[in-house]
């Protein structure tokens, strides 16, 4: 089964075939959460993990997993699994984490847990 928007060009030849067409509707009132793995790289300093976790806490995002370790001399890596509602919430959180003192980069990563 493939789902297409009404204005999708690839279904135009099939619009007259009523046997192949089924109307679908999404319940947009349901709040689903998406688990997103995140990696933060920063300058290793006292309080870095706390400051990153503060950003997550104030954003209202749930965290399922966290692991912090020294990545290389003077650098720290934080792996997180977060539950976000949508891309807007994720992007806002990533921007806020990027603004934490000492954070070099932050972004999505491969599945971590």
Secondary structure, 3 states (H helix, E strand, C coil): CCCCCCCCHHHHHHCCCCCCCCCCCCCCCCCCCEEEEEEEEEECCCCHHHHHHHHHHHHCCEEEEEEEEEEECCEEEEEEEEEECCHHHHHHHHHHHHCCCCEEEEEECCCCC
